[in-house]
């Protein structure tokens, strides 16, 4: 199956902004995080098709995954 991965803020450093990935059926968000060397506890917000999910969420063909690190400011 093919999914679109969007990285935001510091997750883009040395990586990419948007990329399509080919994954086997039955993959979950962890299968996206591991090859990117992003630990699940480093993800503040994980959206699949605009809905908040956790790293155990199973993906479907055509899904769009958006990953956000914690963002500080003031």
VOROTI-444070 format. One line per 5 residues: for each residue x, y, z of N, C-alpha, C. Coordinates in Angstrom, 1 decimal, padded with zeros to 4 digits. Layout:
REM VOROTI-444070
X Y Z X Y Z X Y Z | ... $
This chain:
REM VOROTI-444070
000.8 -001.2 000.0 000.0 000.0 000.0 000.9 001.2 000.0 | 000.3 002.3 -000.5 001.1 003.6 -000.6 000.5 004.6 000.3 | 001.3 005.3 001.1 000.9 006.3 002.1 001.7 007.6 001.8 | 001.2 008.7 002.3 001.9 009.9 002.2 002.3 010.3 003.6 | 003.6 010.7 003.8 004.1 011.0 005.1 004.5 012.5 005.1 $
004.0 013.3 006.0 004.3 014.7 006.1 005.0 015.0 007.5 | 006.2 015.6 007.4 006.9 015.9 008.6 006.9 017.4 008.9 | 006.8 017.8 010.1 006.7 019.2 010.5 007.8 019.6 011.5 | 008.1 020.9 011.5 009.1 021.5 012.4 010.4 020.7 012.4 | 011.0 020.4 013.6 012.3 019.8 013.7 012.4 018.4 013.1 $
011.2 017.7 012.9 011.3 016.4 012.2 011.8 016.5 010.8 | 011.7 017.7 010.2 012.2 017.8 008.8 013.7 017.9 008.7 | 014.4 018.3 009.9 015.8 018.5 009.9 016.5 017.2 009.4 | 017.2 017.3 008.2 017.9 016.2 007.7 017.0 015.1 007.1 | 015.7 015.4 007.0 014.8 014.4 006.4 014.1 015.0 005.2 $
012.8 015.1 005.2 012.0 015.5 004.1 010.8 016.3 004.6 | 010.1 016.9 003.7 008.9 017.6 004.1 007.7 016.7 003.8 | 007.6 016.2 002.6 006.5 015.3 002.2 007.1 014.2 001.4 | 006.7 012.9 001.6 007.2 011.8 000.9 006.2 010.7 000.8 | 006.1 010.0 -000.3 005.2 008.9 -000.4 006.1 007.6 -000.1 $
005.4 006.7 000.7 006.1 005.5 001.1 005.3 004.3 000.7 | 005.9 003.2 000.3 005.3 001.9 000.0 005.5 001.1 001.3 | 004.4 000.6 001.8 004.4 -000.3 003.0 003.6 -001.5 002.8 | 003.9 -002.6 003.5 003.1 -003.8 003.4 001.8 -003.6 004.1 | 000.8 -004.4 003.6 -000.5 -004.4 004.3 -000.3 -004.7 005.8 $
-001.1 -004.1 006.6 -001.1 -004.4 008.0 000.0 -003.5 008.8 | 000.5 -002.6 008.1 001.5 -001.7 008.7 000.8 -000.7 009.6 | 001.5 -000.2 010.6 001.0 000.8 011.5 001.9 002.0 011.5 | 001.6 003.0 012.3 002.4 004.3 012.3 003.8 004.0 012.8 | 004.0 003.0 013.7 005.4 002.6 014.1 006.3 002.3 012.9 $
005.7 001.7 011.9 006.4 001.3 010.7 006.9 002.5 009.9 | 006.3 003.6 010.2 006.8 004.9 009.6 007.9 005.5 010.4 | 007.7 005.5 011.8 008.6 006.1 012.7 010.0 005.4 012.7 | 010.0 004.1 012.8 011.2 003.4 013.0 012.3 003.7 011.9 | 012.0 003.7 010.6 013.1 004.0 009.6 013.5 005.4 009.7 $
012.7 006.3 010.2 013.1 007.7 010.3 013.8 008.0 011.6 | 014.0 007.0 012.5 014.7 007.2 013.8 014.0 008.2 014.6 | 012.6 008.1 014.6 011.8 008.9 015.5 011.2 008.0 016.5 | 011.4 008.3 017.8 010.8 007.5 018.8 009.3 007.9 019.0 | 008.4 007.0 019.3 007.0 007.3 019.5 006.9 008.4 020.6 $
007.7 008.4 021.6 007.5 009.5 022.7 008.0 010.8 022.2 | 008.7 010.9 021.1 009.1 012.2 020.5 008.0 012.9 019.7 | 006.9 012.1 019.4 005.8 012.6 018.6 004.7 013.3 019.5 | 004.5 014.6 019.4 003.5 015.2 020.2 002.1 015.0 019.5 | 002.0 015.1 018.2 000.8 015.0 017.5 001.0 014.1 016.3 $
000.2 013.1 016.2 000.2 012.2 015.0 -001.2 012.2 014.4 | -001.3 012.6 013.2 -002.6 012.7 012.5 -002.6 011.7 011.3 | -003.7 011.0 011.2 -003.9 010.1 010.0 -005.2 010.6 009.3 | -005.0 011.2 008.1 -006.2 011.8 007.4 -006.9 012.8 008.3 | -006.1 013.6 009.1 -006.6 014.7 009.9 -007.2 014.3 011.2 $
-007.1 013.0 011.6 -007.6 012.5 012.9 -006.4 012.1 013.8 | -006.5 012.5 015.0 -005.5 012.2 016.0 -005.5 010.7 016.3 | -004.3 010.1 016.2 -004.1 008.6 016.4 -002.9 008.4 017.2 | -002.7 007.1 017.7 -001.4 006.8 018.3 -000.5 006.0 017.4 | 000.6 005.6 017.9 001.6 004.9 017.0 001.2 003.5 016.7 $
000.2 002.9 017.4 -000.3 001.6 017.1 -001.4 001.6 016.0 | -001.8 002.7 015.5 -002.9 002.8 014.6 -002.5 002.1 013.2 | -003.3 001.3 012.8 -003.1 000.6 011.5 -003.4 001.5 010.3 | -002.6 001.4 009.3 -002.8 002.3 008.1 -003.5 001.6 007.0 | -004.1 002.4 006.1 -004.7 001.9 004.9 -004.1 002.6 003.7 $
-004.3 001.9 002.5 -003.8 002.5 001.3 -004.4 003.9 001.1 | -003.5 004.9 000.8 -003.9 006.2 000.5 -004.0 007.1 001.7 | -003.6 006.6 002.9 -003.6 007.4 004.1 -002.5 008.5 004.0 | -002.8 009.6 004.7 -001.8 010.7 004.9 -001.5 010.8 006.3 | -000.2 010.7 006.7 000.2 010.7 008.1 001.0 012.0 008.3 $
000.6 012.8 009.3 001.3 014.0 009.6 001.9 013.9 011.0 | 003.2 014.2 011.1 003.9 014.0 012.4 004.5 015.3 012.9 | 004.1 015.6 014.1 004.6 016.9 014.7 005.3 016.6 016.0 | 006.5 017.3 016.2 007.2 017.2 017.5 006.6 018.2 018.4 | 007.0 018.1 019.7 006.5 019.2 020.6 007.1 020.5 020.2 $
006.3 021.5 020.2 006.8 022.8 019.8 006.7 023.8 020.9 | 007.8 024.5 021.2 007.8 025.5 022.3 007.6 026.9 021.7 | 007.4 027.8 022.5 007.3 029.2 022.0 006.8 030.0 023.2 | 006.6 031.3 022.8 006.1 032.1 023.9 005.9 033.5 023.5 $
